[in-house]
């Protein structure tokens, strides 16, 4: 009875929630043709993303993010942790160079110190908390500690006996690090960063975990997992892991630290040993995860307490070594085209690759044919739209009139510019519609098409030498490659049409 009473008390939602939950997405660097920082920011804006996490503090990326309003988390790379954890001066220099030099233009709100240090770089574990404290002290000295939180992402593998969640606890061998870490997070009002991968839990369970349970698919009541100690019902693996972390912190007498999930996702392709790494399963997991998080559902232990989450990842990484699945966690390819179309009914305006919220740009009814022709000529010329589909014998040649052809060209430009405001105007002869203008074998860019895939188009980002006629971009692209990883959460790129 005493145990049940204790567990009941542990269920009380003492973790505070200061804001609505947000969704973010990792961006890896193992791409053979990595987009530039300005191209990445254009995609973030086009996908309505307001939260970004960088795996380092890439100067070019931070400059590209300046004056966008996007909330940015920068990171201390693992290879720099030992130096920072052993020297207050080194930590202060890092903060001066990578944070102070960029605020307030770039809205840096958090610093992630290393990543999964306890499981991937255990020799640095003894200086992990020192590194966090030194970084925080540098922020205090600059009066930035109230604006910028400091934490460190952990692998969920540090949690032992994770089900039932009420019996979970952190690997005791890490207590000398975990206890002072949690003290630091609680005293500074920061959050516990956790990487949660139901895909790997499912794969390693040898059939014990049902696929539907891992994918957030609805389960009949008799199939739900029940924690016998608390009688809490778990309908998905994600919530069970998050609550296992909450109970693990409670076991060490820490009950006021919120959890941010810094990585979660599902691969869309795998080899023969990973038959459940499929487009459909990746779509299902990420779509359901986004809805679950943005509905502020919380978890069974802490209902209504937000669990902001970063999806792994934004781009497929074709140069990453290892199994096929390692290359295929992305929502988009390197050109910014969706790998699959998310189903996000009820998730607001998050992510433009949502088939439930498709928009297209078409010729306005009654528009002057001469104006349409002029706009068509611009789109297929200076606008750099691929108009080869409109040539005789090609799928979109018929009907052979200026209205049909300009509609295709207008929409191709609109989709290429990631549906940015102002890119469907063309001096007043174009308008936005939710009706798919595709017909017959002519599948328009932005349409799910007959087979559920997007037709090939050019990159979402315009080139730096776009014509100065027609629609003018209010952002410009510089040279150089983007070598930073980033996590995203949602904004809009603005364009001006003259």
N, C-alpha and C positions, 0 to 999 in steps of 0.2 A: 504493500500500500504506500509506504514512504517513497519507494522508487517511482510509482505512478504519479504521486503528487509532485515529485521533483520534475519529472518529465512534463507534466502539465504546466508547471511554472516556466519551463524552458520554451514552451510553445507560445508564450506571450510575446507579441511583436514589439520588442523593445528597440529594435533597429529603427532608426529614423529614416524617413524618405524626404529629401529636400526638393526634389524635382521630379518631373515625369520621366519615365524610362526612355532611353534612346537606343537606336540600333546603329552599330558601326560595322565596318568591313576591313579586314586586313588587306594590305597590298604588298605582295612579295617582290623580290628583286630578280628572281631567276627567270627572266624573260630574255629571249634572244634579241628582241627589238623593244626595249623599254621605253615607254612614253616619257616625254619631257615633263618637268614639274608643272608647266603651264597647261599641258594637255591633261595631266592628272587632275589638276584643280578644275579645269573645264568640265571633266566628267563628274567630279564631286558636285559641282554646282548644278549641272544638268540633272543629276539624280537626286537633287534636293537634300544634300548631305550637310549636316551642321556640326558633326563631330569627327575629328580626325586624330588618329594615333600614328606617330612615326616611330619606327624601331630604332632610330638614332635621332640626330638633330641636323639633318642635311640643310645646309645654308640656302641652297637654291630653292628647296621645297618650302622652307619657312618664308623666304621672300615671296614666293608665288602665292602663299596663303595669306599674306599681309592684306589688311583692309577688306577681307572677305566676310569677317564675322564668324568664320568657322572656328569652333573650339578645338584646340590642338593639344594633344599629349605627346611630348617628346620623350625619348628614352636614352638611358645610358647603356651602350652596347656591352655585352658580357665581357668582351676583351678589355674594356676600360675599367671594369669594376674593381679589380685589385688595387690599381693606382689610386682611385678615388676613395676606396674604403680605408686606405692607410694614410691618407694625407688630407687634412682639412683645407690646406692651400690649393691642392689639386682640384678638390671638389668646388671650391670657390671660383677657381679659374674656369672650370667647366660651365658653371652656372652663368658666369659673366659672358662667356663666349657664345653659349648656345641658348640662353634664355634672356638675360638682361639686354643683350644686343638687339633683340627682336621685339620685345614688348614696348609699348602696348599695341603697335601696328598689327602684329600677329598675336592672336588671342590664345596664348598658352595657358592652359588651366591645370595641367598635371605633368608630373615627371615619373616615368616608369623606370626604376633602377634595375637593370638586368632583366632576364627572362628565364624562369624556371631554374634558378641558380641551384637550388637544393638537389635537383635531379640531373642537371646537365653539367654543372660546374661546381661540384661539391667542395673542391679545394678553396673556392672563394667564399663559401658559406660563412666562415668565421668573421669576415669583414662586411657582410651584407648589411647588417643593421647599422654599423658605423658609417657605411656609405650613405644610407638613407638619412642619418642624423647630420652628417656633414653637408649634404645637399640642402637639407631643411634649414640648417643654420645660415647658409649663404642666402637663402630666400628671406629669412628673418632680417638679416642685415640690410636687405634691399627693400624691406617692407612689402614683399610679395608673398609671404607665407599665407596670408588670408585669401589670396587669389589662386595660388597654385598648390595642389596636393602632391604628396610624394608617397609612392607605394612600389611594390614589386610583384609581377605576375608569378603565380605558382601553378604547377601541374596538379591536376586532381589526383594523381597517383600518390601524392603524399598522404592521402586519406586512406586509412585502413578500415576494413569491415564496413564498407560504405552502405550496405543494406542489411538490416533496416537502418535508415539514417540516424535514428535515435541512439544507436550503438556505435556510430562512427567515431573515430578519433585520429588525430594526426600521428604519423609515425613517430614514436616516442624518442627515437634516436636524434630527432631534430628539435627536441624541446629546448636545448640551449640557445637555438636560433629563433624558434617559433615564439616562445614566450616574450622575449624582448621585442621581437617584431610586432606582435599584437599590441604590446604596451605602447610602442611608438605610434602605431596606426590609431589607437584609441585616443591617445593624448593629443594628437594633431588633427583629429577629426577626419582622418583619411579613410580609405576603403580597402578591403581585401580583394586583390586582383586574382582571379581564378580562371584557368583554361579548362573548358568542359567539352569533351568529345564523346557524345553518345555513340558515334560510329565505332570507335575503338572498343568501347565497353561492350557493344553488341557483338563485334567481331571476336572478341576474346572470351565471350561467355559460353562458347560451345553449344549454342542453341538454347541456353537458359533464358536469355532475354529475347522476347518476341520482337520481330522487326517493327510491328505497329507501335509497340511501346517505345522504341527508340525514335520513331518518326513523328511522334505526337498524334498519331491517328487515334480516333475515338475507340475506346475499349468498353465492352459490356462490364457492368459493375462486378460480376464474378471473376473477371480477368484482371481487374485493377490490383496493383501491388499494395498491400496493407502493412503498415508498421504495427506489429503486434503490441508494442509498448505504448504507443500513442494513439493507435487506431486511426492514424492519418492515412488517407488513400492517395496513392501516387499513380497518375495516369501517364507519366512519361519519365524517361531516364534523366532528362535535364533537371527537372525539379528535384528528383531524388539526390542527385549529386550536389546541387546547390545546398539543399537542406543538410546533407551529410557534412558539408563544410561549416554550416551554422552550428550544428550540434558539436562538431569537433572544436570549434572556438568556445562554445559553452562549457565543454568538458574542462577547458583551461580557465574558466571563469571570465570569459570575454563575451559580452552579449550586446554590445552597442556598435559593432563594426559592420557596416553594410558591405555587400558583395557586388563587385562588378565582374562580369564574365568577359575576359579579354580576348578569348578565342573560342569559336564554336562553328561547326559547319558540317558538310557532308560532301564527299567527292562524287563527281558526275561520271567518272569513268575509271575502270580498274582492269586488272588482268584476270586470268581464269581463277585465281585464288581469291578474288574479291568480287563475286558475282552481284553483290548488292550495292556496289559503287556504280550507280546508273543515273542518267539524267532525271528520270522520274522520281527516284528516291531523294536526290539532291534538291530538286524542286520542292518536293513535299516537305522535307525537313526544314529548309530555310524559309519557305513560305509560312509554315506553321510556327516556327520559332519567332519570326517577325511579328506575327499576329499575337502570339502569346506574350511577348515582351511588351509590345506597345499597348496592349489592353490593360497594363498595370495589374496583371493577375497576381503577381507575387508567387509564392510557393505555399504548399500546405502548412509549413511551420510558420511562415510569415506572410499570410494572405494580404494582398494590397501593398506590400512593400516592394518597390521597384527593383528589378534586376537588369540594369542596363547591360547590353550585350554587343560585342563586336563579332561580326561574322568573318570567318576565315574562308575565302578571301576575295578581294576585288577582281584580280586577274588570274587566269590560268598561268602556270609557270612552266613553259615548255623546256626550260633548261635545267630544271631541278632534277638531281639524281635520284635513284631509287625506283620503287614500283611505279607503275602507270598512274595509280591513284594520287601519288605525290604531286603530279603535274596538273591535276584536274580538280582543284577545289574552288576555282574561280567562278564568279558570276558573269564575268565578261572575258572576251579575248583581248589581245593586245591592242586591237583597233577600237575597243570600246563597244563591240557588238555583244549582245547577251548570249551566253552559252545556252541558256534555257529561259523561258518566260515565267517569272514568278506569278503566283496567284495570290493577290494581296487584298482581297475584298475586306474592307473594314480597317485597313492599315493606313488610311490617309493618303498622302501624296508621295509616300516613300518609294523611291526607285521607279524610274520611268520604264523599266522592262517588265511592267505589270500588264498582263493581257486583259485585266478587268478594267483598265483605265487607259486604253489606247486612244491616241489622238493623231489626226492626220491633217495635212495642209492641202487645200484644194482651191481651184479657181473659183472666185466669187461669182454667183449667179448674176447674169446681166452685165458682166464686166466688159469694157471696151476691148474688142478683139485686137486692135493695134497695141493697146497697153499690155494685153496678155502676150502678144508676140514679142514685144520688147523685153518683158520680164522673162519669157522663155529663153530668148537669146542670151540674156545675162546669166541665167541659172546654168545653162549648158556651156557657157564660155567662162567669163571671169568667176562665176560661182563654183566652178570646178565640179559640177554634178556629172555623174556618168549617165549620159543620155543615149548610150548605145542601144538600150532597150526600146528606143523609139524609132529606130531605123526600120526601113521596109524589110519585112520577113522576120522581124524580132517580135517577142511576145506582146509588147505594148504599142506596136505600130497602129493597130486598129483600136478604136475608131481614129481615122486619120484627120483630126481637126485640132485647131489651136487650143480649144478648151481641154480636151482630153490630154494632149501632150503637155500643156502647161501645168495641168494638175499633177501629172507624174513628176515633172521637174521640180515644181514647188515643194511637193512632199519629200522628194529625195533630198533637197537642200535642208528642209525643216528637220528631217531625221538625222541628217549628217551633222547638223548643228545642235543635236541633242535636244530638240524642241525648245530651244531657248526663247524667251520672250522677245518679240520683235522680228523673229526669223520667218514668220508667216505673215507677211504684209505685202511686199512687192508693190509698193506705191499704191496700196489700197485695192489691188485686184485679187487678193488671196484671203482665205479665211480658214479657221480651224474647225474641224468636225470630228465627231467620235465614230462616224460611219466609215468602215473600211472601204476605200474606193477600188480595191483589187477586183479584177474581173477576168474570167476565163483563166488563161495561163499567165496573165499579167499580174504578178504578185508585187504589191507596192512595198518599198522599204518601210519598216515599222510594223508590217503585218505579220501575224503568226503564220500565215500561209496555210496551205492545205495539209502540210505534214508537220505543222507545229514548229517549224524552224524559220529563222529570219533569212531573207535573201541577202546575198553579199552586197555590201555597200562600202563606200570609202570610210575613212576614220571619222569618228565623231568630232575630232578637233580640226579646225581649219588650219591651213598652212600659213606661215608667216608672210608670204608674199601674195596674199589674196588681193584682188582688185579693190580699188578704193571707190568703185561705183556701186550703186545698189545699196545693200545692207552693210553697214560698217560695224565691225567688232569693236567693243570698248575695251578689249583685252588684247594683248599682243604676245606672241610666242618668241622666245629666245632660243639660242642654240644650247647644246649640252644635253646629256642624258640624265635621267632620274635614277638615282641609285639608293633610294630610301624606301623602306617598307612603311606602310601607313595603314591605319585602321579608320573606318569611316562611320560616321553616323549621319544630317540631311539638308540644300540651298539652290538658288537659281542663278545661272549665268545671264547677264543682261546684254541685250543687243539693241542697236539703234538702226532703224531703217529710215533712209532719207527719201 
